[in-house]
Amino acid sequence: MKHAIYQMDVIVGKPEQNREKVANWMEGLANVDEIDTIVLPEMWNAGYALDQLEALADDHGKQTIEFLSELAKKYDVNIIGGSVANRVNHEIYNSSFIVNQFGELVYKYDKIHLVPMLDEPRYLTGGKQKDKVFELNGTKMGVIICYDLRFPEIIRSLILQGAEVIYIVAQWPSSRKDHWKILQQARAIENQCYIISANSCGRCYNTQFAGESLIVEPSGEIVAKGVTEKEATIFAEIDLDIVKNTRNQIPIFTSRVPHLYNSES
Ligand SMILES: O=C(O)CCC(=O)C(=O)O
């Protein structure tokens, strides 16, 4: 599966301009015909304009779904739609929409873990649905959003549902970029899966975002990486046989002893 990741400099508070940016980026992808899946970063519609989300959030994700569906059909690609501010009645979620190459919505995920350091719980509502895998081109996959990366339980849960690829969409700050890289490598190694991340770059108020979107193999090796703090497109092909081979060589999933893990505590 060939991927193109958009390490986007999101324009804060300007959903219309950001949609235009994404559409132009896709138009400019020279080899879009060969790409199976594209990946966008977190909150790419409004950025972290948290105090303006009442006005900026997409109502029931309608505009986002329509926009992504059109792009998916036009370019015949699956879209891991990053995440957007999404208003559902009186609540605003940080939601990821996944659309297949036929323009069909295959999954929606609302960010479960909200970030206290950013005051997210004041402006957003945390997801209430249990995490689930989705399928693209016959492969089971999962998606999580930024701070979720700090909770290994959520990725393990997706892996135990059969995921071989985990997407992480983020606006991760430069100040903690070591965590960004190390946590992704650790999650790839311990779950023997691909980790594919799209981070933003640029600034929002006083925060600089790291860029450095990654594709990490099940061995933990980084096979593609975006530049630091600048816009970029990262191309990489993943080989799912590597997941199977890694799981055969070090069979951690048959060595697990779950009845001895006090996982609810
Ligand atoms: O966990 C972190 O250090 C960054 C999290 C974050 O910025 C986010 O979830 O948007």
Ligand as a Chemical Component Dictionary entry (heavy atoms), coordinates in Angstrom:
data_LIG
# 
_chem_comp.id                   LIG 
_chem_comp.type                 NON-POLYMER 
_chem_comp.pdbx_formal_charge   0 
_chem_comp.three_letter_code    LIG 
# 
loop_
_chem_comp_atom.comp_id 
_chem_comp_atom.atom_id 
_chem_comp_atom.alt_atom_id 
_chem_comp_atom.type_symbol 
_chem_comp_atom.charge 
_chem_comp_atom.model_Cartn_x 
_chem_comp_atom.model_Cartn_y 
_chem_comp_atom.model_Cartn_z 
_chem_comp_atom.pdbx_ordinal 
LIG O1 O1 O 0 0.862  14.460 24.633 1  
LIG C1 C1 C 0 1.468  15.427 24.163 2  
LIG O2 O2 O 0 2.582  15.751 24.572 3  
LIG C2 C2 C 0 0.854  16.245 23.074 4  
LIG C3 C3 C 0 -0.614 16.007 22.929 5  
LIG C4 C4 C 0 -1.279 16.990 22.046 6  
LIG O3 O3 O 0 -0.736 18.033 21.741 7  
LIG C5 C5 C 0 -2.613 16.706 21.495 8  
LIG O4 O4 O 0 -3.202 15.663 21.795 9  
LIG O5 O5 O 0 -3.106 17.528 20.697 10 
# 
loop_
_chem_comp_bond.comp_id 
_chem_comp_bond.atom_id_1 
_chem_comp_bond.atom_id_2 
_chem_comp_bond.value_order 
_chem_comp_bond.pdbx_ordinal 
LIG O1 C1 DOUB 1 
LIG C1 O2 SING 2 
LIG C1 C2 SING 3 
LIG C2 C3 SING 4 
LIG C3 C4 SING 5 
LIG C4 O3 DOUB 6 
LIG C4 C5 SING 7 
LIG C5 O4 DOUB 8 
LIG C5 O5 SING 9 
# 
